[in-house]
Amino acid sequence: MVIEKYKKAGEIAKTVREEGKKLVKPGTKIIDIAEKIESRIKELGGEIAFPVNIGINDIAAHYSPSKDDDIVINENDVVKLDIGVSIDGYIADTASTVFLSEEDRVLVEATDKALEEAIKLVRPGVDVNDISAKIEEIIKSYNLNPIVNLTGHGLDQYLIHTEPKIPNYKSNYSYILKEGDVIAIEPFATYGRNYVKEEGEDRGVTFSLIAQKPCRLRESKDIIKQMISRKSMPFSDRWINISGIKLKLAIKELIDRECIEVYRILRGDSKISQSEHTLIVFDKPLVISE
C-alpha cells in the first residue's frame, strides 16, 4: 500500500514536472508557472509537498514566488523547477533544469548524466559515498563543479529531508543503503564556486510549522490553524488568506516565537543546474519520478 502511494506521487510529480518545463519561456512570470504546477498537482489527486521552487540562474534552492512576485523569465536564463507531491504524506521529490541559451546545454547535461549514472549504483548494501563519488566524477568531467553543501536525502512520511544524506562529492559521510529506503538523489552543478550561501532577504521564502505556541496576533493563530494539517511540510505565503502588513507582522511573530522554520534562499556565484529523482531502494531500484 505504501509503495502504491509513492508510485502515485511519483507519477503525478513526473507529469507536472514535464508540463512545467513547457511553461518556462521568456516573458513568463514565475508566479504563474508555480501556481499552474501547484493547481495541476491538486487536479491529479496529489497534495503539494512543498511550494514549487523556481531557481533562476545562481539561485540554487528555496526560492518560491511570494504573493506579489513580479519576476519574469529572461532569454538567457537557466531555470530550475523543484517539485514535491504527497499522497497521504508519502512524497515524490523531483527536479529538472531548463536552459534557454544553447551555451548552457552542458550545465544541464552534466546534472542529468550525473543523476543517471548515480541511479545505476543504487541497491541494498551500497555505501552512499560511492554514489557521491560518481556524481562528483561525472560533473567534473564536464569541467564544472558540484555544489558541496547541497545534498540528496532520505524521505519519510510527511518528512522531506531525513537520513541518509547523499552528498554531491566524495566525503567522509557513510551510510549503507537498505532495501526499502526511500531516497532522493539530487546533483547540482555550476560554472562557479562549489558552494552556496544563505541569503537574509525575506522575499521568496517558504516556511514550515515546527511548534504550536501561544501567539498574540489573531492572524498568527489563523496561520497555525491553516497549516496544522500539513504537519512539517513547507508552505507558502501565497496559500495564506492574509495579506499586506498583517501577513508580515504575523510571520514575524511566528518566527520570533519559533513556531515556524524559515527556508532562506540559497545562492551561488554563477549559473547552477539541478536534476533530481526519488527512488525506493531494491536490487533494481524503483525510480518513482522517472
C-alpha positions in Angstrom: 0.0 0.0 0.0 2.8 2.5 0.9 4.7 1.7 -2.3 1.5 2.3 -4.3 1.2 5.7 -2.7 4.8 6.5 -3.5 4.2 5.4 -7.1 1.1 7.6 -7.5 3.0 10.6 -6.0 5.8 9.9 -8.5 3.5 9.6 -11.5 1.9 13.0 -10.6 5.3 14.5 -10.0 6.7 13.4 -13.4 3.6 14.7 -15.2 3.6 18.1 -13.6 7.4 18.4 -14.0 7.3 17.8 -17.7 4.3 20.1 -18.1 6.0 22.7 -16.0 9.1 22.7 -18.2 7.0 23.6 -21.2 5.8 26.7 -19.3 9.4 28.1 -19.0 9.5 30.7 -21.7 10.9 34.3 -21.8 8.5 36.8 -20.5 6.5 34.4 -18.4 6.0 35.3 -14.7 7.4 32.7 -12.4 4.4 33.0 -10.1 2.2 31.9 -13.0 4.4 28.8 -13.5 4.3 27.9 -9.8 0.6 28.3 -9.5 -0.2 26.3 -12.6 2.0 23.4 -11.4 0.5 23.5 -7.9 -3.0 23.6 -9.3 -2.2 20.7 -11.6 -0.9 18.6 -8.7 -4.2 19.0 -6.9 -6.2 18.3 -10.1 -4.4 15.0 -10.5 -5.2 13.9 -6.9 -2.0 14.9 -5.1 -1.1 17.3 -2.3 1.6 19.9 -2.7 4.5 18.6 -0.6 6.3 22.0 -0.7 5.8 25.2 -2.7 7.1 24.8 -6.2 10.7 26.1 -6.1 11.8 28.1 -9.2 15.5 28.8 -9.1 16.8 31.2 -11.8 20.5 31.2 -12.7 22.6 31.5 -9.5 19.7 30.8 -7.1 20.1 27.1 -6.1 17.2 26.4 -3.8 14.3 27.7 -1.7 13.0 30.4 -4.0 9.3 30.1 -4.4 7.4 33.2 -5.6 5.5 35.2 -2.9 2.1 36.7 -3.4 3.3 39.9 -5.0 6.2 38.3 -7.0 6.8 40.1 -10.4 9.9 38.2 -11.6 9.8 37.1 -15.2 11.9 34.6 -17.2 14.5 36.2 -19.4 16.0 34.9 -22.7 19.3 33.5 -21.4 18.1 32.1 -18.1 18.8 28.7 -16.6 15.6 27.8 -14.7 15.3 25.0 -12.1 11.9 23.5 -11.2 11.9 21.6 -7.9 8.6 19.9 -7.2 7.2 17.8 -4.4 4.0 15.7 -4.5 2.5 14.0 -1.5 -0.1 11.1 -1.2 -1.0 10.8 2.4 2.4 12.1 3.3 4.4 9.8 1.1 6.5 12.2 -1.0 8.0 12.2 -4.5 10.6 14.9 -4.8 11.8 15.7 -8.3 13.7 18.5 -10.2 14.7 19.4 -13.7 16.5 22.4 -15.3 15.5 24.2 -18.4 18.2 26.1 -20.4 17.1 28.9 -22.7 20.6 29.6 -24.2 22.4 26.9 -26.1 25.6 27.8 -24.3 24.1 26.4 -21.1 23.3 23.0 -22.5 26.4 21.5 -21.0 25.4 22.6 -17.5 22.1 20.7 -17.7 23.6 17.7 -19.4 26.1 17.4 -16.5 23.5 17.0 -13.8 21.2 14.8 -15.9 24.1 12.5 -16.6 25.3 12.5 -13.0 21.8 11.6 -11.9 21.5 8.8 -14.5 24.9 7.3 -13.5 24.2 7.6 -9.8 20.9 5.7 -10.1 22.7 2.8 -11.7 24.7 2.3 -8.4 21.6 2.2 -6.1 20.9 -1.2 -4.5 21.0 -2.6 -0.9 24.5 -2.8 0.6 25.9 0.1 -1.4 27.6 3.0 0.6 26.1 6.3 -0.4 29.7 7.7 -0.6 30.2 5.6 -3.7 27.2 7.3 -5.2 28.5 10.7 -4.1 31.9 9.9 -5.7 30.2 9.1 -9.0 28.2 12.3 -9.0 31.4 14.3 -8.4 33.3 12.4 -11.1 30.6 13.0 -13.7 30.1 16.7 -13.0 33.9 17.4 -13.0 34.2 15.5 -16.3 32.2 18.4 -17.8 34.7 20.9 -16.3 32.1 22.0 -13.8 31.9 22.0 -10.0 29.4 20.1 -7.9 27.7 22.1 -5.1 29.2 20.5 -2.0 26.8 22.0 0.6 23.6 20.8 -1.1 22.8 17.1 -0.9 20.4 14.4 -1.8 18.4 13.0 1.1 16.1 10.4 2.5 12.4 10.8 2.7 9.7 9.6 5.1 6.0 10.2 5.7 5.5 13.9 5.8 9.3 14.4 6.0 11.1 15.8 3.0 14.6 15.6 4.4 15.7 12.7 6.6 18.8 10.5 6.8 20.7 9.4 4.8 22.4 12.4 3.2 23.7 11.9 -0.3 26.5 14.5 -0.9 27.4 15.6 -4.4 31.1 14.9 -3.8 33.2 12.1 -2.2 33.3 12.8 1.6 33.7 11.1 4.9 30.0 10.5 5.2 28.9 6.9 5.1 25.6 5.2 5.0 24.9 1.7 3.7 21.6 1.6 1.8 18.9 -0.9 2.9 16.1 -2.4 0.9 13.1 -0.2 1.2 15.0 3.0 1.9 13.4 6.0 0.1 16.0 8.5 -1.2 16.2 11.5 -3.5 19.4 11.8 -5.5 20.0 15.5 -6.3 23.1 16.6 -8.2 23.8 20.3 -8.6 26.4 21.7 -10.9 27.8 25.2 -11.5 30.4 27.1 -13.6 31.4 28.9 -10.4 32.4 28.2 -6.8 31.4 24.9 -5.4 29.1 26.1 -2.5 26.1 28.2 -2.0 25.3 30.8 0.7 22.1 31.6 2.6 20.5 35.0 1.8 19.0 37.1 4.5 16.3 38.7 2.4 12.7 37.9 3.2 11.4 37.7 -0.4 10.7 34.3 -1.8 11.0 32.4 1.4 8.9 29.4 2.4 8.1 28.2 5.9 7.2 25.0 7.8 5.3 24.7 11.1 7.6 23.3 13.9 5.7 24.2 17.0 2.3 25.4 18.2 2.8 28.1 20.8 0.6 30.8 22.1 0.6 33.9 19.9 -0.7 37.4 20.5 -1.9 38.2 16.9 -5.1 36.7 15.6 -3.5 36.3 12.2 -0.7 34.3 13.7 -3.2 31.9 15.3 -5.1 31.7 12.0 -1.9 30.7 10.1 -1.2 27.9 12.6 -4.7 26.6 12.2 -4.4 26.7 8.4 -1.1 24.8 8.4 -1.6 22.1 11.1 -2.8 19.6 8.6 0.4 19.9 6.6 2.4 18.7 9.6 6.0 19.6 8.9 5.6 20.0 5.1 6.6 23.6 4.0 4.0 26.2 2.9 4.0 29.5 1.0 2.6 32.9 2.0 0.6 32.5 -1.3 -1.6 29.9 0.5 -2.4 32.1 3.5 -5.7 34.1 3.5 -4.0 37.2 4.9 -2.1 39.9 3.0 -0.2 43.1 3.4 1.2 44.4 6.7 -1.0 41.9 8.7 0.7 39.0 7.0 4.2 40.4 7.6 3.5 41.0 11.3 2.1 37.6 11.7 5.0 35.9 10.0 7.4 37.9 12.2 5.7 36.9 15.3 5.7 33.2 14.3 9.4 33.4 13.6 10.2 35.2 16.8 8.2 32.7 18.8 9.9 29.8 16.9 6.6 28.4 15.7 7.8 28.3 12.1 11.1 27.5 10.3 12.2 29.8 7.5 13.8 28.4 4.4 16.2 31.1 3.2 17.2 31.4 -0.4 20.4 29.7 -1.3 22.6 31.3 -3.9 25.9 30.7 -5.7 28.0 33.0 -7.7 27.2 31.6 -11.2 24.5 29.7 -13.0 23.5 26.4 -11.4 21.7 23.3 -12.7 19.8 20.7 -10.7 18.4 17.2 -11.5 16.5 15.0 -9.1 14.6 11.8 -8.8 13.1 9.9 -5.9 13.9 6.2 -5.6 12.9 3.2 -3.5 16.0 1.0 -2.9 15.7 -2.6 -4.2 18.1 -4.8 -6.1 16.6 -3.0 -9.1 15.6 0.4 -7.7 12.2 1.8 -8.3 12.6 5.3 -9.7 9.1 6.7 -8.9 9.5 10.1 -10.5 11.2 8.9 -13.8 
